[in-house]
Amino acid sequence: MSRGRYGGLTVVAVYGAAGALAVVALVWTEWHGVRQAEAALAFGALIAVGEAIRCVEAPPALQGGGGGVPDPRGEPAPLAAAGALGYALLGRLGGEPATHGVLQVVTVVVASSLAGLVAPLALGCPVDPGHTARRVLTAAFAAVCFQPLHRTGRLTDWLGHGPSIVGYLLALLALAALCDAVLAAALARARTGWPYGPLLRDELRSLPGVGAAVCATAAVMALTVAVAGLWPVPVLAVPLLLIQYSYRRYAGIRATYRQTIASLARSTEIAGYTPTGHAREVAGLSRAVGRELGLSEPRLTVLEYAALMHDIGQLSLVDPVPAGATEPLPAAEQRKIALLGGAVVRQTGVPAEVALVVERQADPYREQPLAARIVRAVNAYTELVSGPAAEGAAGMAALRALERLRLATARDFDPVVVEALATVLSRGVYGRPR
């Protein structure tokens, strides 16, 4: 099955399931009315506020992933997620049995999520319906696993009223978070074409952080409201608001840090040693190749920083290399530039792994770390398709460049990296000559 068809079927399946469930729930709720409206209003307001503050001011780091492709995960919405899951697991309200069911849970989640998107849409901020679809499906899953068992008394008969109930709630929330990660990775793959495995791994890596806070708050919220009523809801929302604020600050700091590195990398362009935009193009394409090879997000960040700064050693040259192309230089000259570049990078305060990648990019590929193999292959490709030696149409120049790389896989370029580069270029997103 082609990648485009797979992506289309994934989107249709997820959105179709969420949409069909929402229509059925809305019709049922309209027919039977809203039960315990005060609880529905309180949790709905929580979800709407969480969705609104997630979208209103997305941090700069989430606007792009380094290669012109937006980060498909976006900013998390812990408040909205905890509100939806807490309502799905609400069995009692102030000591009285809760009378809402699975379909009312879906109705509240859908209505409040859409209400939360009004402010972002009015301000012209981009919104992603995938977040709403995932929230509807995960909340419905949690409600289906809890509400029927609780309302019929089977859950109490099986587990009693002690810690076993809490354990069941936490296990159910963990399973719901896992389902959400699977859906998020599937939608991200459908949108970007990136490999599913690394996307899922990145989603799972985030679960012990924000995901754990969401699950714990949802469980505490359901258990507290069951005894004390609705007044603890805004109090329990405060920690998640602080988490979201901290996440946004952290993302802003990372964006500033990356912009600083990008500005430093442009020094070779300003000095006339490399073509304008070369470092950014190598960084974007290197990140895409790294993702194709299954690198995790932290390793992709190291790869991107190294790709941005891979030519900084050229500042040591008395005369610039024609078109900034280092690949045709003698091996000794390449190694000298790489070592000087690594020495400069070590003075900038970036992680030591970045400097290691920069200074090892001129070594035989069997002696290089994977990130250095990627940067070298991508750098050579961009030089071949953009330099003076490039001839003919862009497509032919790209094919000739790939053929040159394949012919040099005995020593200079890793054949696995070259084939991953070819795969990325075949999607038509990267590889356009400047």
Phi, psi and chi 1 to 4 in degrees:
 res  aa     phi    psi   chi1   chi2   chi3   chi4
   1 MET       -  132.7 -177.8 -178.1  -62.9      -
   2 SER   -67.0  157.6   66.4      -      -      -
   3 ARG   -63.4  -41.6 -177.9  178.2  -69.4  105.8
   4 GLY   -64.5  -40.7      -      -      -      -
   5 ARG   -68.2  -39.2 -175.6  179.4  178.7 -173.5
   6 TYR   -61.0  -45.3  171.4   86.7      -      -
   7 GLY   -62.1  -42.2      -      -      -      -
   8 GLY   -63.8  -41.6      -      -      -      -
   9 LEU   -65.9  -36.7  -70.1  176.0      -      -
  10 THR   -63.6  -47.5  -60.3      -      -      -
  11 VAL   -62.7  -44.4  171.9      -      -      -
  12 VAL   -62.6  -41.4  168.9      -      -      -
  13 ALA   -65.0  -47.9      -      -      -      -
  14 VAL   -68.2  -51.0  174.8      -      -      -
  15 TYR   -66.5  -36.6  -75.4   20.9      -      -
  16 GLY   -65.7  -43.2      -      -      -      -
  17 ALA   -63.9  -45.2      -      -      -      -
  18 ALA   -65.4  -41.6      -      -      -      -
  19 GLY   -66.0  -43.6      -      -      -      -
  20 ALA   -63.2  -42.5      -      -      -      -
  21 LEU   -63.1  -39.6 -172.3   58.3      -      -
  22 ALA   -65.5  -42.0      -      -      -      -
  23 VAL   -63.2  -46.9  169.7      -      -      -
  24 VAL   -60.4  -43.9  171.8      -      -      -
  25 ALA   -65.7  -42.0      -      -      -      -
  26 LEU   -65.6  -41.7  -71.1  169.2      -      -
  27 VAL   -64.3  -43.2  170.8      -      -      -
  28 TRP   -62.9  -44.0 -174.9   91.6      -      -
  29 THR   -67.4  -38.1  -56.3      -      -      -
  30 GLU   -63.1  -36.0  175.5   66.4   22.2      -
  31 TRP   -75.0  -42.8 -177.6  -95.0      -      -
  32 HIS   -97.1  -13.1  -65.8  -83.4      -      -
  33 GLY    84.8  164.7      -      -      -      -
  34 VAL   -88.0  126.9  177.3      -      -      -
  35 ARG   -96.9  139.0  -59.9  173.2  179.8  176.3
  36 GLN    49.4   64.8  -65.8  178.1  -35.9      -
  37 ALA   -60.3  -30.6      -      -      -      -
  38 GLU   -64.5  -38.5   66.4  -80.0    4.4      -
  39 ALA   -69.8  -41.9      -      -      -      -
  40 ALA   -61.4  -39.7      -      -      -      -
  41 LEU   -67.9  -42.4 -177.8   61.2      -      -
  42 ALA   -64.6  -49.1      -      -      -      -
  43 PHE   -71.2  -34.6  -78.7   92.2      -      -
  44 GLY   -63.5  -40.6      -      -      -      -
  45 ALA   -63.1  -37.9      -      -      -      -
  46 LEU   -62.3  -45.2 -160.1   66.6      -      -
  47 ILE   -65.4  -43.4  -62.0  169.3      -      -
  48 ALA   -63.7  -44.0      -      -      -      -
  49 VAL   -63.9  -43.1  169.9      -      -      -
  50 GLY   -62.0  -38.8      -      -      -      -
  51 GLU   -70.2  -39.5 -174.5   66.8   29.6      -
  52 ALA   -65.9  -46.2      -      -      -      -
  53 ILE   -73.3  -20.7   63.3  175.9      -      -
  54 ARG   -69.6  -37.5 -179.6 -175.1   70.4   84.6
  55 CYS   -95.2  -24.2  -63.0      -      -      -
  56 VAL   -62.8  -40.3  165.2      -      -      -
  57 GLU  -139.4   78.1 -173.2 -175.8   -3.4      -
  58 ALA   -68.5  137.6      -      -      -      -
  59 PRO   -68.1  153.7   23.7  -31.8      -      -
  60 PRO   -58.0  -31.6  -21.8   31.4      -      -
  61 ALA   -64.0  -19.4      -      -      -      -
  62 LEU   -95.7    2.3  -61.0  174.7      -      -
  63 GLN   -80.2  -18.8  -59.5  -59.6  -33.4      -
  64 GLY  -164.1  155.2      -      -      -      -
  65 GLY  -103.4   22.9      -      -      -      -
  66 GLY    96.8  -21.9      -      -      -      -
  67 GLY  -124.9   23.9      -      -      -      -
  68 GLY    85.0    0.7      -      -      -      -
  69 VAL  -105.7  120.9  179.9      -      -      -
  70 PRO   -62.4  148.7  -19.9   31.5      -      -
  71 ASP   -68.4  118.0 -171.9  -23.4      -      -
  72 PRO   -72.7  -15.0   28.1  -35.1      -      -
  73 ARG   -81.1  -33.7  -67.6  169.4  -63.7  170.9
  74 GLY    66.3 -171.0      -      -      -      -
  75 GLU   -82.7  136.2 -178.6 -178.8   -8.3      -
  76 PRO   -69.0  158.9   25.8  -34.2      -      -
  77 ALA  -123.3   74.2      -      -      -      -
  78 PRO   -63.3  -35.4   21.8  -32.0      -      -
  79 LEU   -66.5  -45.7 -173.1   60.5      -      -
  80 ALA   -65.7  -40.9      -      -      -      -
  81 ALA   -64.9  -44.1      -      -      -      -
  82 ALA   -65.6  -38.3      -      -      -      -
  83 GLY   -63.8  -42.6      -      -      -      -
  84 ALA   -66.0  -44.2      -      -      -      -
  85 LEU   -70.6  -37.7  -68.6  173.5      -      -
  86 GLY   -62.0  -41.3      -      -      -      -
  87 TYR   -68.3  -36.3 -169.8   56.2      -      -
  88 ALA   -64.6  -29.5      -      -      -      -
  89 LEU  -102.8   15.2  -59.2 -178.2      -      -
  90 LEU   -81.4  111.4 -174.7   62.5      -      -
  91 GLY  -101.4  -26.2      -      -      -      -
  92 ARG  -138.2  155.5  -59.8 -178.7   69.5   83.5
  93 LEU  -132.1  103.3  178.6   59.8      -      -
  94 GLY    62.0   34.9      -      -      -      -
  95 GLY    91.8  -11.5      -      -      -      -
  96 GLU  -101.8  149.2  -61.0  -65.7  -30.5      -
  97 PRO   -61.9  137.8  -21.6   33.1      -      -
  98 ALA   -77.4  135.6      -      -      -      -
  99 THR  -106.4   -2.5   56.4      -      -      -
 100 HIS   -77.2  156.3   68.6  -82.5      -      -
 101 GLY  -120.6 -166.1      -      -      -      -
 102 VAL   -62.1  -45.3  174.0      -      -      -
 103 LEU   -68.0  -32.8  -66.3  179.5      -      -
 104 GLN   -69.9  -34.3 -176.9  168.3  -47.3      -
 105 VAL   -58.2  -47.2  168.8      -      -      -
 106 VAL   -62.3  -42.3  174.3      -      -      -
 107 THR   -59.8  -46.3  -60.8      -      -      -
 108 VAL   -64.8  -42.2  169.7      -      -      -
 109 VAL   -64.2  -44.5  171.2      -      -      -
 110 VAL   -64.8  -50.3  170.7      -      -      -
 111 ALA   -63.6  -44.0      -      -      -      -
 112 SER   -71.4  -36.1   53.8      -      -      -
 113 SER   -64.4  -42.5  -64.9      -      -      -
 114 LEU   -66.7  -38.1  -65.9  178.5      -      -
 115 ALA   -63.6  -36.1      -      -      -      -
 116 GLY   -69.1  -17.3      -      -      -      -
 117 LEU   -87.3   -6.0  -64.0  177.9      -      -
 118 VAL   -64.1  -48.4  171.7      -      -      -
 119 ALA   -62.9  -47.7      -      -      -      -
 120 PRO   -59.3  -42.3  -24.5   34.1      -      -
 121 LEU   -64.4  -38.3  -71.2  173.4      -      -
 122 ALA   -65.8  -31.0      -      -      -      -
 123 LEU   -89.2    0.0  -65.0  173.8      -      -
 124 GLY    79.1   17.5      -      -      -      -
 125 CYS   -81.6  144.8  -61.8      -      -      -
 126 PRO   -70.2  141.7   24.8  -32.8      -      -
 127 VAL  -125.8  154.2  -63.5      -      -      -
 128 ASP  -121.5  112.0 -179.2   10.8      -      -
 129 PRO   -64.5  -16.3   22.5  -32.5      -      -
 130 GLY   -62.2  -34.7      -      -      -      -
 131 HIS   -62.5  -43.8  -72.5  -77.6      -      -
 132 THR   -65.3  -43.1  -58.1      -      -      -
 133 ALA   -60.8  -44.4      -      -      -      -
 134 ARG   -63.5  -41.5  -74.9  162.6   43.1 -158.6
 135 ARG   -65.5  -39.0 -172.4  170.2  -60.3  122.2
 136 VAL   -63.1  -45.8  168.4      -      -      -
 137 LEU   -69.7  -41.5  -66.9  176.4      -      -
 138 THR   -70.4  -39.4   52.8      -      -      -
 139 ALA   -65.4  -39.7      -      -      -      -
 140 ALA   -64.0  -39.9      -      -      -      -
 141 PHE   -61.6  -46.5  169.7   78.2      -      -
 142 ALA   -64.1  -40.6      -      -      -      -
 143 ALA   -66.4  -40.1      -      -      -      -
 144 VAL   -63.6  -36.8  166.6      -      -      -
 145 CYS   -78.0  -14.7  -66.3      -      -      -
 146 PHE  -115.9  -50.9  176.2   80.2      -      -
 147 GLN   -59.3  -51.1  -68.7  -68.0  -23.2      -
 148 PRO   -60.7  -41.2  -23.2   35.0      -      -
 149 LEU   -65.7  -38.1  -65.7  177.0      -      -
 150 HIS   -73.2  -42.8 -177.1  -87.7      -      -
 151 ARG   -69.6  -29.7  -64.9 -178.4   67.6  178.6
 152 THR   -86.1   -5.5   57.6      -      -      -
 153 GLY    82.8   -0.3      -      -      -      -
 154 ARG   -66.9  -35.5  -66.2 -179.6 -179.2  177.5
 155 LEU   -63.4  -41.4 -167.2   59.6      -      -
 156 THR   -68.0  -39.4  -56.8      -      -      -
 157 ASP   -63.8  -37.6  -65.6  -21.0      -      -
 158 TRP   -78.7  -42.1  -67.0  -15.5      -      -
 159 LEU  -113.2  -13.2  -58.3  177.6      -      -
 160 GLY    76.2 -157.4      -      -      -      -
 161 HIS  -113.5    8.0  -64.4  -80.4      -      -
 162 GLY   -90.9 -153.4      -      -      -      -
 163 PRO   -62.1  -17.6  -21.2   32.6      -      -
 164 SER   -62.3  -34.7  -61.2      -      -      -
 165 ILE   -64.0  -43.2  -70.5  -71.0      -      -
 166 VAL   -62.6  -42.5  178.2      -      -      -
 167 GLY   -61.9  -39.1      -      -      -      -
 168 TYR   -64.4  -42.9  176.5   77.6      -      -
 169 LEU   -62.1  -44.4  -68.7 -179.8      -      -
 170 LEU   -65.3  -40.2  -68.1  176.3      -      -
 171 ALA   -64.8  -40.9      -      -      -      -
 172 LEU   -65.5  -40.3 -179.3   54.9      -      -
 173 LEU   -66.0  -38.9  -72.8  167.2      -      -
 174 ALA   -63.0  -40.2      -      -      -      -
 175 LEU   -67.4  -38.0 -167.1   56.1      -      -
 176 ALA   -64.4  -40.1      -      -      -      -
 177 ALA   -64.2  -38.4      -      -      -      -
 178 LEU   -63.8  -42.4  179.2   61.4      -      -
 179 CYS   -62.3  -40.3  -67.7      -      -      -
 180 ASP   -64.0  -39.3 -178.1   66.7      -      -
 181 ALA   -63.5  -40.6      -      -      -      -
 182 VAL   -63.3  -43.7  170.3      -      -      -
 183 LEU   -66.7  -41.2  -69.5  174.2      -      -
 184 ALA   -62.2  -44.4      -      -      -      -
 185 ALA   -65.4  -38.9      -      -      -      -
 186 ALA   -64.6  -43.6      -      -      -      -
 187 LEU   -68.0  -37.2  -71.0  175.3      -      -
 188 ALA   -64.5  -40.3      -      -      -      -
 189 ARG   -65.6  -39.8 -174.4 -172.3 -172.4  -76.7
 190 ALA   -64.2  -33.9      -      -      -      -
 191 ARG   -80.3  -36.0 -172.2  177.3  -58.0  113.0
 192 THR  -109.9  -23.6   63.9      -      -      -
 193 GLY    81.1    4.3      -      -      -      -
 194 TRP   -70.1  155.5  -62.4  -17.9      -      -
 195 PRO   -59.0  142.2  -23.5   33.5      -      -
 196 TYR   -70.4  -39.4 -179.7   77.1      -      -
 197 GLY   -56.8  -54.4      -      -      -      -
 198 PRO   -61.7  -36.2  -24.7   34.3      -      -
 199 LEU   -63.1  -44.4  -71.6  169.7      -      -
 200 LEU   -65.3  -39.5  178.8   59.3      -      -
 201 ARG   -63.0  -39.8 -175.8  175.3   59.7 -144.5
 202 ASP   -65.3  -38.8  -72.4  -20.2      -      -
 203 GLU   -64.8  -42.5  -68.1  -69.5  -21.2      -
 204 LEU   -67.3  -33.4  -65.0  177.2      -      -
 205 ARG   -64.3  -27.9  -76.3  170.3   61.6   93.1
 206 SER   -82.5  -14.3   68.0      -      -      -
 207 LEU   -63.7  -42.2  -69.5 -176.9      -      -
 208 PRO   -63.4  -15.9  -23.5   34.9      -      -
 209 GLY   -92.8  -96.4      -      -      -      -
 210 VAL   -63.5  -37.7  176.2      -      -      -
 211 GLY   -61.8  -40.5      -      -      -      -
 212 ALA   -65.2  -40.1      -      -      -      -
 213 ALA   -64.4  -40.2      -      -      -      -
 214 VAL   -63.8  -47.5  168.2      -      -      -
 215 CYS   -64.3  -43.7  -68.3      -      -      -
 216 ALA   -64.1  -42.5      -      -      -      -
 217 THR   -67.5  -39.5  -56.4      -      -      -
 218 ALA   -62.2  -42.5      -      -      -      -
 219 ALA   -64.9  -46.6      -      -      -      -
 220 VAL   -62.8  -39.1  171.5      -      -      -
 221 MET   -62.9  -46.6 -164.0  175.3  -67.8      -
 222 ALA   -64.2  -41.9      -      -      -      -
 223 LEU   -71.6  -36.8  -65.7  171.7      -      -
 224 THR   -72.3  -44.8  -55.6      -      -      -
 225 VAL   -63.1  -32.1  170.5      -      -      -
 226 ALA   -60.3  -30.0      -      -      -      -
 227 VAL  -102.7  -46.1  177.0      -      -      -
 228 ALA   -99.9   -5.2      -      -      -      -
 229 GLY    89.5 -160.9      -      -      -      -
 230 LEU   -88.4  -12.8  -65.4  172.0      -      -
 231 TRP   -62.7  -28.0   69.4  -96.1      -      -
 232 PRO   -73.5  -10.3  -15.7   31.2      -      -
 233 VAL   -57.9  -51.0  170.7      -      -      -
 234 PRO   -65.0  -30.1   19.2  -30.6      -      -
 235 VAL   -66.9  -43.6  177.2      -      -      -
 236 LEU   -70.5  -17.4  -66.0  171.9      -      -
 237 ALA   -77.7  -20.9      -      -      -      -
 238 VAL   -60.3  -48.1  172.0      -      -      -
 239 PRO   -58.0  -37.1  -23.8   34.2      -      -
 240 LEU   -70.5  -33.0  -66.7  179.1      -      -
 241 LEU   -63.6  -39.9  -71.6  172.5      -      -
 242 LEU   -66.7  -38.3  -65.4  176.5      -      -
 243 ILE   -62.7  -43.8  -71.7  174.8      -      -
 244 GLN   -66.9  -39.0 -171.6  153.1    0.5      -
 245 TYR   -63.1  -42.5  174.4   75.7      -      -
 246 SER   -65.5  -40.1  -60.7      -      -      -
 247 TYR   -60.8  -43.5  177.6   88.2      -      -
 248 ARG   -65.2  -40.2 -177.3  165.4  -64.6  167.0
 249 ARG   -63.5  -42.8  -71.1  -69.7  -58.6  -86.9
 250 TYR   -62.9  -43.2  171.9   71.7      -      -
 251 ALA   -64.4  -37.8      -      -      -      -
 252 GLY   -65.6  -39.2      -      -      -      -
 253 ILE   -64.2  -43.4  -68.3  170.7      -      -
 254 ARG   -62.1  -39.4  -76.0 -166.8   60.4 -172.7
 255 ALA   -64.5  -42.4      -      -      -      -
 256 THR   -63.5  -41.1  -57.5      -      -      -
 257 TYR   -61.7  -44.2 -173.7   57.3      -      -
 258 ARG   -65.5  -39.3 -177.7 -172.2  177.2  -81.2
 259 GLN   -65.2  -34.4  -69.6  165.8    1.9      -
 260 THR   -64.3  -44.2  -58.4      -      -      -
 261 ILE   -64.0  -41.5  -67.5  176.5      -      -
 262 ALA   -63.1  -37.8      -      -      -      -
 263 SER   -66.4  -40.9  -61.2      -      -      -
 264 LEU   -63.9  -39.0  179.7   61.0      -      -
 265 ALA   -65.0  -28.0      -      -      -      -
 266 ARG   -73.3   -6.2  -71.0 -169.5   65.4 -119.2
 267 SER   -61.3  -34.9   59.3      -      -      -
 268 THR   -69.5  -30.6   57.8      -      -      -
 269 GLU   -73.4  -42.0  -58.8  173.1    5.2      -
 270 ILE   -64.4  -37.3  -64.3  172.2      -      -
 271 ALA   -77.7   -5.8      -      -      -      -
 272 GLY    85.5   15.6      -      -      -      -
 273 TYR   -86.1  -29.9  -76.8   87.0      -      -
 274 THR  -132.1  155.6   57.3      -      -      -
 275 PRO   -65.2  152.9  -18.4   30.2      -      -
 276 THR   -63.0  131.3  -58.7      -      -      -
 277 GLY    84.5   -1.2      -      -      -      -
 278 HIS   -64.1  -47.8  172.8   69.9      -      -
 279 ALA   -61.9  -41.6      -      -      -      -
 280 ARG   -65.8  -38.8 -170.5  177.6 -173.4   89.2
 281 GLU   -66.7  -43.4 -176.8  176.1   -2.9      -
 282 VAL   -63.7  -39.8  172.8      -      -      -
 283 ALA   -64.6  -45.1      -      -      -      -
 284 GLY   -65.0  -44.1      -      -      -      -
 285 LEU   -71.5  -35.2 -172.4   50.0      -      -
 286 SER   -63.7  -41.8  -65.9      -      -      -
 287 ARG   -63.0  -40.0 -171.8  177.7  177.3   92.9
 288 ALA   -65.0  -41.2      -      -      -      -
 289 VAL   -66.5  -41.3  173.3      -      -      -
 290 GLY   -60.7  -40.2      -      -      -      -
 291 ARG   -67.5  -37.2 -167.7  172.0  -74.9  -80.5
 292 GLU   -61.7  -32.6 -177.7   70.0   24.9      -
 293 LEU   -86.9    1.0  -67.8  173.3      -      -
 294 GLY    89.1   21.0      -      -      -      -
 295 LEU   -70.2  144.9  -63.3 -173.0      -      -
 296 SER   -75.5  168.5   62.3      -      -      -
 297 GLU   -60.7  -43.9 -167.5   62.1   32.2      -
 298 PRO   -60.4  -39.8  -24.7   34.7      -      -
 299 ARG   -71.0  -31.8  -64.9 -178.3   66.1 -171.4
 300 LEU   -65.6  -36.0  -73.7  173.2      -      -
 301 THR   -65.1  -44.6  -60.4      -      -      -
 302 VAL   -60.4  -43.5  170.5      -      -      -
 303 LEU   -61.1  -43.8  172.4   62.3      -      -
 304 GLU   -64.5  -44.4 -178.9 -177.9    7.8      -
 305 TYR   -62.6  -42.3  -69.7  169.7      -      -
 306 ALA   -65.2  -39.0      -      -      -      -
 307 ALA   -66.5  -37.6      -      -      -      -
 308 LEU   -62.9  -35.3  -77.0  169.4      -      -
 309 MET  -106.0   15.3  -54.5  179.9   75.4      -
 310 HIS   -67.9  -23.3   75.0  -79.4      -      -
 311 ASP  -101.4    6.6  -88.9  -29.9      -      -
 312 ILE   -67.2  -20.6 -157.2  166.2      -      -
 313 GLY   -67.1  -16.7      -      -      -      -
 314 GLN   -66.8  -16.6  -68.5 -162.1   41.1      -
 315 LEU   -63.5  -17.4  -65.5  174.5      -      -
 316 SER   -80.9  -10.2   63.3      -      -      -
 317 LEU   -78.2  142.5  -59.5  176.8      -      -
 318 VAL   -71.9  -45.9  176.4      -      -      -
 319 ASP  -115.5  132.8  -62.4  -44.4      -      -
 320 PRO   -61.7  147.2  -19.0   30.7      -      -
 321 VAL   -72.2  137.6  177.7      -      -      -
 322 PRO   -52.9  123.8  -26.9   34.8      -      -
 323 ALA    60.8   12.9      -      -      -      -
 324 GLY    69.7   14.3      -      -      -      -
 325 ALA   -83.5  109.5      -      -      -      -
 326 THR   -90.5  -17.4   56.3      -      -      -
 327 GLU   -62.6  -36.4 -162.6   57.3   39.5      -
 328 PRO   -75.5   -8.2  -17.3   31.5      -      -
 329 LEU   -68.3  157.8  -64.2  177.1      -      -
 330 PRO   -59.0  153.4  -22.5   32.2      -      -
 331 ALA   -58.2  -39.4      -      -      -      -
 332 ALA   -64.0  -40.0      -      -      -      -
 333 GLU   -68.7  -39.3 -171.0   69.3   15.3      -
 334 GLN   -60.9  -43.9  -69.5 -174.4   36.9      -
 335 ARG   -66.0  -38.4 -172.2  167.3  -68.4  105.7
 336 LYS   -62.0  -46.4  174.9 -174.8  174.7 -177.4
 337 ILE   -62.1  -41.9  -65.7  173.7      -      -
 338 ALA   -63.9  -43.6      -      -      -      -
 339 LEU   -66.0  -41.3  -69.3  174.0      -      -
 340 LEU   -65.4  -37.8  -70.3  171.0      -      -
 341 GLY   -63.0  -42.5      -      -      -      -
 342 GLY   -61.3  -38.9      -      -      -      -
 343 ALA   -64.6  -39.7      -      -      -      -
 344 VAL   -65.8  -43.6  172.6      -      -      -
 345 VAL   -62.7  -35.8  171.6      -      -      -
 346 ARG   -64.4  -21.4  -69.4 -175.9 -172.0  -81.7
 347 GLN   -86.3   -6.8  -56.1  -59.0  -44.8      -
 348 THR   -90.0  -10.8   62.9      -      -      -
 349 GLY    88.1    5.0      -      -      -      -
 350 VAL   -76.2  165.4  -60.8      -      -      -
 351 PRO   -55.8  148.3  -26.3   33.6      -      -
 352 ALA   -62.1  -28.0      -      -      -      -
 353 GLU   -62.0  -31.8  -59.5   95.8  -45.7      -
 354 VAL   -65.9  -46.4  176.8      -      -      -
 355 ALA   -62.0  -37.7      -      -      -      -
 356 LEU   -63.0  -41.9  178.6   64.1      -      -
 357 VAL   -63.7  -42.7  172.8      -      -      -
 358 VAL   -63.4  -45.2  172.1      -      -      -
 359 GLU   -79.7  -11.9   65.1 -171.1   12.8      -
 360 ARG  -101.9    1.9  -63.0  -72.5  -60.0  -81.5
 361 GLN   -70.8  -14.1   60.5  179.6  -46.3      -
 362 ALA   -97.3    0.3      -      -      -      -
 363 ASP   -79.2  161.4  -64.1  -14.0      -      -
 364 PRO   -55.6  140.4  -24.2   33.9      -      -
 365 TYR   -62.0  -27.4   81.2   81.2      -      -
 366 ARG   -67.8  -17.3  -67.1  179.7  178.8   84.0
 367 GLU  -100.3   -0.9  -57.9  173.1   10.9      -
 368 GLN   -96.1  150.8  -67.5  175.4  -40.6      -
 369 PRO   -67.8  160.1   22.8  -31.3      -      -
 370 LEU   -58.1  -40.2  178.8   57.2      -      -
 371 ALA   -61.1  -39.8      -      -      -      -
 372 ALA   -66.5  -36.3      -      -      -      -
 373 ARG   -62.7  -39.7  -57.0  179.9 -169.8 -175.0
 374 ILE   -67.5  -48.1  -65.6  172.4      -      -
 375 VAL   -61.3  -41.7  172.2      -      -      -
 376 ARG   -65.3  -45.0 -179.7  167.9 -174.0  179.3
 377 ALA   -64.8  -44.6      -      -      -      -
 378 VAL   -66.9  -40.9  170.3      -      -      -
 379 ASN   -61.0  -44.8  178.1   56.9      -      -
 380 ALA   -62.4  -41.0      -      -      -      -
 381 TYR   -62.4  -48.0  170.0   80.5      -      -
 382 THR   -64.5  -34.9   55.7      -      -      -
 383 GLU   -66.7  -38.2  -69.9  176.5   -5.8      -
 384 LEU   -70.2  -37.6  -71.3  170.3      -      -
 385 VAL   -85.9  -15.1  -62.2      -      -      -
 386 SER  -115.1  -13.8  -54.6      -      -      -
 387 GLY   -82.0 -178.5      -      -      -      -
 388 PRO   -62.2  -23.9  -19.7   31.1      -      -
 389 ALA   -77.5  -12.2      -      -      -      -
 390 ALA   -69.6  131.8      -      -      -      -
 391 GLU  -131.4  152.5  -61.9  178.6   -2.7      -
 392 GLY    79.1 -168.3      -      -      -      -
 393 ALA   -67.5  164.0      -      -      -      -
 394 ALA   -60.0  -41.3      -      -      -      -
 395 GLY   -63.5  -41.9      -      -      -      -
 396 MET   -68.3  -37.8  -68.4  -57.3  -61.5      -
 397 ALA   -63.0  -39.3      -      -      -      -
 398 ALA   -65.0  -42.6      -      -      -      -
 399 LEU   -64.4  -41.4  -69.3  174.6      -      -
 400 ARG   -65.4  -38.5  -69.0 -167.4 -174.0   97.5
 401 ALA   -64.3  -43.9      -      -      -      -
 402 LEU   -64.0  -37.9  -74.2  173.2      -      -
 403 GLU   -64.7  -39.2 -173.3   63.2   23.7      -
 404 ARG   -62.4  -41.1  -69.4  -86.5  -61.6  -86.0
 405 LEU   -65.2  -42.6  -64.2 -176.1      -      -
 406 ARG   -63.9  -35.9  -71.0 -172.7  173.4  109.6
 407 LEU   -70.4  -19.5  -69.2  173.8      -      -
 408 ALA  -103.3   18.1      -      -      -      -
 409 THR   -77.1   -5.9   52.6      -      -      -
 410 ALA   -66.4  -34.5      -      -      -      -
 411 ARG  -134.3  -42.3  178.5 -173.9 -176.2  -83.5
 412 ASP   -87.0  -37.0  -64.4  -30.5      -      -
 413 PHE  -127.8  138.2  -54.3  111.6      -      -
 414 ASP   -72.1  123.5 -174.2  -14.7      -      -
 415 PRO   -61.5  -31.7   17.4  -29.8      -      -
 416 VAL   -65.5  -41.7  175.6      -      -      -
 417 VAL   -66.4  -41.2  172.1      -      -      -
 418 VAL   -62.2  -41.5  173.0      -      -      -
 419 GLU   -69.4  -35.8  -66.4  -49.6  -47.7      -
 420 ALA   -64.8  -38.8      -      -      -      -
 421 LEU   -61.7  -43.5  172.5   60.9      -      -
 422 ALA   -61.8  -38.9      -      -      -      -
 423 THR   -63.6  -44.6  -59.8      -      -      -
 424 VAL   -62.6  -43.6  170.8      -      -      -
 425 LEU   -65.7  -29.6  -65.6  171.5      -      -
 426 SER   -67.0  -16.8   67.3      -      -      -
 427 ARG   -79.0  -11.7  -64.8  178.2 -174.2  146.2
 428 GLY    79.4   10.1      -      -      -      -
 429 VAL   -94.1  -42.5  177.3      -      -      -
 430 TYR  -108.6  175.2  -63.3   92.2      -      -
 431 GLY    88.8    1.6      -      -      -      -
 432 ARG   -73.5  127.6  -66.6 -174.1  -65.4  -92.9
 433 PRO   -64.8  149.6   17.2  -24.2      -      -
 434 ARG   -69.2      -  -67.0 -177.0  -62.4  -86.8
